[in-house]
Amino acid sequence: MTGLRIGEAAQRTGVSAANIRYYEKQGLLAPALREDNDYRLYGDADLHRLRFIRMCRAMDMSLDEVRTLLALDGQRPEDCRAASQTVEAHLQHVRQRLGELRVLERELRQLKTLCDGRPGACNLIATLHAQADAELPPEPGSHVKRHV
């Protein structure tokens, strides 16, 4: 196949052109070949790599996890172990996040009970404002670090 421009590569892989450029900038995708007019060109291997990245990101894997998996060729036993460790660590993160989401669900259900639909001041909104005023800013370096 001759090279595809970024728009067609995006269409064939389900990865937006902006994300293709981002993945290239992050080193997940090799810099694209360029036409004389400086348009990027992508080949079959690039399209496969983009689909692989899209699949991993759909499983909420971080860029570092994707980078780790992309670096493995799967032909050596140590590659299989590294892949397994990467997926196990991600699975632990998913389990932790599920617990956090269950707590969030309980909090949101409780908050929703404050909305009784009567005219006048909304208890739900008033509670959110009160919580915002009562909440202290996080200590430097103590904020929740997201996985992705």
Backbone as CSV, one residue per row, in Angstrom:
resi,resn,N_x,N_y,N_z,CA_x,CA_y,CA_z,C_x,C_y,C_z
1,MET,0.845,-1.186,0.000,0.000,0.000,0.000,0.882,1.238,0.000
2,THR,0.491,2.225,-0.757,1.192,3.502,-0.686,0.713,4.217,0.559
3,GLY,1.419,5.230,0.959,1.086,5.929,2.184,-0.260,6.634,2.128
4,LEU,-0.915,6.644,3.271,-2.190,7.331,3.420,-1.959,8.632,4.168
5,ARG,-2.685,9.653,3.780,-2.634,10.907,4.517,-3.343,10.733,5.844
6,ILE,-3.117,11.660,6.730,-3.584,11.530,8.102,-5.105,11.368,8.199
7,GLY,-5.854,12.067,7.370,-7.309,11.952,7.417,-7.793,10.553,7.085
8,GLU,-7.198,9.957,6.057,-7.589,8.608,5.685,-7.103,7.598,6.719
9,ALA,-5.912,7.818,7.267,-5.417,6.948,8.340,-6.360,7.023,9.537
10,ALA,-6.822,8.211,9.851,-7.758,8.385,10.958,-9.049,7.622,10.691
11,GLN,-9.539,7.741,9.480,-10.786,7.074,9.116,-10.634,5.556,9.183
12,ARG,-9.520,5.037,8.741,-9.320,3.577,8.707,-9.007,2.975,10.075
13,THR,-8.559,3.797,11.006,-8.178,3.261,12.319,-9.141,3.638,13.436
14,GLY,-9.969,4.642,13.219,-10.842,5.105,14.292,-10.119,5.992,15.290
15,VAL,-8.928,6.455,14.943,-8.139,7.352,15.789,-8.165,8.730,15.124
16,SER,-8.542,9.744,15.861,-8.639,11.079,15.264,-7.269,11.572,14.795
17,ALA,-7.301,12.470,13.828,-6.048,13.050,13.325,-5.287,13.736,14.458
18,ALA,-6.019,14.420,15.332,-5.359,15.084,16.463,-4.661,14.065,17.357
19,ASN,-5.307,12.931,17.617,-4.675,11.906,18.446,-3.502,11.254,17.733
20,ILE,-3.592,11.092,16.425,-2.451,10.538,15.678,-1.237,11.449,15.864
21,ARG,-1.444,12.751,15.712,-0.331,13.700,15.910,0.192,13.620,17.350
22,TYR,-0.732,13.519,18.298,-0.349,13.434,19.721,0.464,12.166,19.979
23,TYR,0.013,11.026,19.464,0.738,9.774,19.687,2.122,9.834,19.051
24,GLU,2.212,10.504,17.925,3.518,10.687,17.289,4.411,11.542,18.195
25,LYS,3.856,12.621,18.711,4.616,13.512,19.597,5.054,12.795,20.878
26,GLN,4.213,11.871,21.375,4.519,11.128,22.598,5.431,9.926,22.357
27,GLY,5.787,9.681,21.107,6.702,8.589,20.789,6.037,7.231,20.683
28,LEU,4.706,7.174,20.687,4.015,5.895,20.524,3.963,5.484,19.058
29,LEU,4.119,6.444,18.194,4.087,6.225,16.758,5.310,6.924,16.174
30,ALA,6.031,6.215,15.317,7.224,6.811,14.701,6.819,8.034,13.882
31,PRO,7.700,9.018,13.790,7.381,10.170,12.938,7.014,9.705,11.533
32,ALA,5.941,10.248,11.031,5.439,9.834,9.722,6.378,10.277,8.611
33,LEU,6.385,9.488,7.554,7.072,9.922,6.338,6.327,11.149,5.833
34,ARG,7.017,11.971,5.080,6.387,13.202,4.581,6.443,13.250,3.064
35,GLU,5.358,13.739,2.487,5.335,14.002,1.046,6.123,15.286,0.802
36,ASP,6.329,15.601,-0.461,7.024,16.843,-0.814,6.300,18.064,-0.260
37,ASN,4.985,17.983,-0.174,4.195,19.096,0.353,4.083,19.057,1.882
38,ASP,4.835,18.181,2.525,4.931,18.039,3.978,3.744,17.321,4.614
39,TYR,2.840,16.749,3.809,1.750,15.950,4.380,2.317,14.656,4.946
40,ARG,1.769,14.246,6.091,2.185,12.983,6.680,1.646,11.821,5.851
41,LEU,2.424,10.730,5.803,2.006,9.516,5.119,2.143,8.329,6.058
42,TYR,1.116,7.482,6.098,1.096,6.332,6.990,0.917,5.054,6.194
43,GLY,1.665,4.024,6.584,1.599,2.718,5.934,0.826,1.716,6.766
44,ASP,0.806,0.473,6.296,0.067,-0.598,6.974,0.526,-0.803,8.419
45,ALA,1.839,-0.787,8.642,2.360,-0.986,10.002,1.901,0.143,10.932
46,ASP,1.858,1.364,10.405,1.379,2.492,11.206,-0.099,2.321,11.556
47,LEU,-0.887,1.872,10.568,-2.315,1.676,10.816,-2.532,0.598,11.875
48,HIS,-1.772,-0.491,11.783,-1.882,-1.543,12.794,-1.534,-0.987,14.182
49,ARG,-0.454,-0.244,14.255,-0.013,0.325,15.527,-1.075,1.261,16.096
50,LEU,-1.688,2.068,15.240,-2.750,2.971,15.700,-3.959,2.199,16.210
51,ARG,-4.321,1.118,15.536,-5.438,0.292,16.024,-5.099,-0.347,17.363
52,PHE,-3.853,-0.787,17.499,-3.391,-1.374,18.766,-3.497,-0.336,19.878
53,ILE,-3.019,0.854,19.625,-3.082,1.938,20.612,-4.537,2.230,20.958
54,ARG,-5.399,2.350,19.935,-6.820,2.630,20.173,-7.439,1.549,21.055
55,MET,-7.138,0.286,20.777,-7.682,-0.814,21.562,-7.226,-0.729,23.025
56,CYS,-5.948,-0.471,23.230,-5.436,-0.357,24.603,-6.056,0.839,25.333
57,ARG,-6.178,1.959,24.639,-6.768,3.152,25.257,-8.244,2.915,25.576
58,ALA,-8.932,2.125,24.737,-10.329,1.793,25.011,-10.453,0.962,26.286
59,MET,-9.371,0.268,26.666,-9.341,-0.475,27.930,-8.814,0.405,29.061
60,ASP,-8.725,1.712,28.799,-8.308,2.716,29.781,-6.854,2.566,30.209
61,MET,-6.037,2.003,29.351,-4.612,1.892,29.677,-3.954,3.252,29.525
62,SER,-2.989,3.495,30.391,-2.233,4.746,30.324,-1.292,4.709,29.123
63,LEU,-0.799,5.865,28.753,0.170,5.912,27.650,1.421,5.120,27.988
64,ASP,1.845,5.154,29.249,3.022,4.374,29.642,2.772,2.875,29.506
65,GLU,1.567,2.430,29.866,1.243,1.008,29.709,1.235,0.624,28.223
66,VAL,0.643,1.481,27.404,0.621,1.226,25.965,2.044,1.188,25.429
67,ARG,2.857,2.126,25.856,4.259,2.187,25.418,4.983,0.890,25.787
68,THR,4.744,0.406,26.995,5.370,-0.839,27.442,4.963,-2.000,26.552
69,LEU,3.663,-2.118,26.274,3.179,-3.229,25.456,3.679,-3.129,24.014
70,LEU,3.755,-1.919,23.490,4.255,-1.741,22.132,5.725,-2.144,22.006
71,ALA,6.469,-2.014,23.083,7.904,-2.327,23.048,8.175,-3.832,23.071
72,LEU,7.158,-4.617,23.347,7.325,-6.065,23.445,6.966,-6.719,22.116
73,ASP,7.787,-7.688,21.687,7.448,-8.364,20.427,6.725,-9.682,20.659
74,GLY,6.671,-10.140,21.891,5.921,-11.349,22.220,6.594,-12.648,21.848
75,GLN,7.805,-12.603,21.433,8.503,-13.812,21.016,9.374,-14.406,22.128
76,ARG,9.649,-13.630,23.150,10.517,-14.105,24.236,9.685,-14.289,25.503
77,PRO,10.046,-15.251,26.341,9.292,-15.457,27.584,9.248,-14.207,28.466
78,GLU,10.333,-13.441,28.485,10.340,-12.232,29.316,9.354,-11.182,28.787
79,ASP,9.096,-11.199,27.487,8.085,-10.294,26.932,6.703,-10.663,27.451
80,CYS,6.436,-11.953,27.479,5.140,-12.416,27.977,4.973,-12.049,29.449
81,ARG,6.025,-12.216,30.223,5.961,-11.852,31.649,5.739,-10.351,31.807
82,ALA,6.447,-9.554,31.026,6.297,-8.099,31.114,4.884,-7.676,30.723
83,ALA,4.348,-8.306,29.681,2.980,-7.988,29.261,1.999,-8.374,30.352
84,SER,2.184,-9.535,30.934,1.304,-10.004,31.998,1.368,-9.076,33.215
85,GLN,2.566,-8.651,33.582,2.722,-7.732,34.713,2.055,-6.389,34.428
86,THR,2.180,-5.913,33.190,1.566,-4.645,32.817,0.048,-4.741,32.914
87,VAL,-0.511,-5.827,32.406,-1.965,-6.006,32.448,-2.425,-6.224,33.891
88,GLU,-1.661,-6.953,34.671,-2.034,-7.162,36.085,-2.044,-5.846,36.843
89,ALA,-1.044,-5.006,36.629,-1.017,-3.692,37.288,-2.207,-2.852,36.850
90,HIS,-2.549,-2.923,35.576,-3.708,-2.171,35.082,-4.994,-2.722,35.700
91,LEU,-5.088,-4.025,35.814,-6.257,-4.650,36.435,-6.405,-4.187,37.884
92,GLN,-5.303,-4.077,38.610,-5.359,-3.565,39.978,-5.890,-2.133,39.998
93,HIS,-5.427,-1.322,39.048,-5.922,0.048,38.960,-7.425,0.055,38.682
94,VAL,-7.874,-0.809,37.766,-9.298,-0.875,37.428,-10.109,-1.260,38.668
95,ARG,-9.626,-2.229,39.421,-10.333,-2.642,40.650,-10.413,-1.490,41.648
96,GLN,-9.309,-0.760,41.792,-9.302,0.394,42.696,-10.310,1.441,42.221
97,ARG,-10.294,1.701,40.934,-11.198,2.705,40.359,-12.658,2.285,40.506
98,LEU,-12.941,0.984,40.360,-14.308,0.499,40.565,-14.780,0.785,41.994
99,GLY,-13.894,0.588,42.959,-14.234,0.913,44.341,-14.525,2.395,44.505
100,GLU,-13.688,3.228,43.892,-13.908,4.677,43.953,-15.228,5.054,43.293
101,LEU,-15.551,4.402,42.187,-16.801,4.698,41.486,-18.022,4.254,42.292
102,ARG,-17.902,3.159,43.039,-19.020,2.725,43.911,-19.278,3.763,44.999
103,VAL,-18.211,4.298,45.579,-18.360,5.356,46.590,-19.004,6.583,45.953
104,LEU,-18.536,6.951,44.780,-19.100,8.096,44.076,-20.583,7.879,43.779
105,GLU,-20.944,6.676,43.372,-22.351,6.375,43.100,-23.200,6.571,44.358
106,ARG,-22.719,6.084,45.495,-23.466,6.269,46.754,-23.618,7.752,47.076
107,GLU,-22.532,8.513,46.917,-22.585,9.949,47.203,-23.578,10.659,46.287
108,LEU,-23.576,10.301,45.010,-24.492,10.935,44.059,-25.946,10.552,44.341
109,ARG,-26.175,9.297,44.706,-27.544,8.883,45.065,-28.039,9.673,46.270
110,GLN,-27.173,9.816,47.261,-27.541,10.573,48.460,-27.804,12.033,48.099
111,LEU,-26.985,12.599,47.264,-27.160,13.982,46.842,-28.478,14.153,46.085
112,LYS,-28.809,13.198,45.252,-30.036,13.270,44.461,-31.277,13.268,45.355
113,THR,-31.207,12.622,46.516,-32.372,12.589,47.415,-32.708,13.979,47.940
114,LEU,-31.777,14.915,47.838,-32.021,16.274,48.318,-32.927,17.066,47.375
115,CYS,-33.097,16.558,46.166,-33.926,17.249,45.184,-35.352,16.737,45.319
116,ASP,-36.212,17.554,45.912,-37.597,17.122,46.128,-38.556,17.686,45.088
117,GLY,-38.074,18.512,44.184,-38.901,19.033,43.108,-39.831,20.163,43.487
118,ARG,-39.783,20.594,44.731,-40.655,21.697,45.141,-40.080,23.013,44.642
119,PRO,-40.974,23.978,44.392,-40.484,25.300,43.973,-39.682,25.959,45.085
120,GLY,-38.850,26.866,44.693,-38.016,27.572,45.662,-36.578,27.141,45.543
121,ALA,-35.844,27.340,46.587,-34.416,27.014,46.593,-34.214,25.513,46.422
122,CYS,-33.248,25.166,45.617,-32.934,23.756,45.360,-31.930,23.288,46.409
123,ASN,-32.345,22.311,47.199,-31.468,21.777,48.249,-30.214,21.125,47.684
124,LEU,-30.343,20.497,46.538,-29.202,19.831,45.917,-28.130,20.859,45.559
125,ILE,-28.530,21.917,44.867,-27.564,22.948,44.481,-27.004,23.657,45.706
126,ALA,-27.848,23.941,46.684,-27.387,24.589,47.909,-26.352,23.720,48.620
127,THR,-26.572,22.406,48.630,-25.621,21.487,49.270,-24.292,21.486,48.524
128,LEU,-24.346,21.473,47.192,-23.102,21.518,46.408,-22.320,22.798,46.691
129,HIS,-23.033,23.922,46.756,-22.348,25.191,47.072,-21.749,25.150,48.474
130,ALA,-22.481,24.610,49.430,-21.976,24.516,50.807,-20.740,23.619,50.867
131,GLN,-20.773,22.498,50.144,-19.618,21.598,50.126,-18.413,22.265,49.469
132,ALA,-18.671,23.037,48.418,-17.569,23.734,47.744,-16.916,24.744,48.677
133,ASP,-17.740,25.450,49.469,-17.194,26.431,50.409,-16.472,25.771,51.572
134,ALA,-16.942,24.599,51.988,-16.357,23.921,53.143,-15.099,23.143,52.793
135,GLU,-14.928,22.821,51.526,-13.799,21.996,51.117,-12.518,22.811,51.088
136,LEU,-11.515,22.291,51.757,-10.214,22.934,51.766,-9.435,22.543,50.520
137,PRO,-8.578,23.429,50.035,-7.753,23.043,48.885,-6.827,21.899,49.280
138,PRO,-6.519,21.010,48.344,-5.639,19.883,48.668,-4.231,20.362,48.993
139,GLU,-3.576,19.597,49.833,-2.178,19.863,50.146,-1.359,19.676,48.869
140,PRO,-0.311,20.463,48.678,0.523,20.282,47.482,1.032,18.844,47.387
141,GLY,0.853,18.252,46.231,1.323,16.888,46.006,0.405,15.813,46.526
142,SER,-0.739,16.178,47.151,-1.612,15.158,47.721,-2.850,14.892,46.880
143,HIS,-2.981,15.613,45.771,-4.179,15.420,44.953,-4.177,14.026,44.339
144,VAL,-5.384,13.570,43.983,-5.528,12.253,43.393,-4.889,12.274,42.016
145,LYS,-4.024,11.328,41.778,-3.372,11.229,40.475,-4.152,10.227,39.630
146,ARG,-4.630,10.699,38.525,-5.377,9.827,37.609,-4.420,8.907,36.877
147,HIS,-4.916,7.755,36.542,-4.134,6.702,35.903,-3.673,7.092,34.503
148,VAL,-4.550,7.690,33.728,-4.235,8.033,32.347,-3.539,9.334,32.339
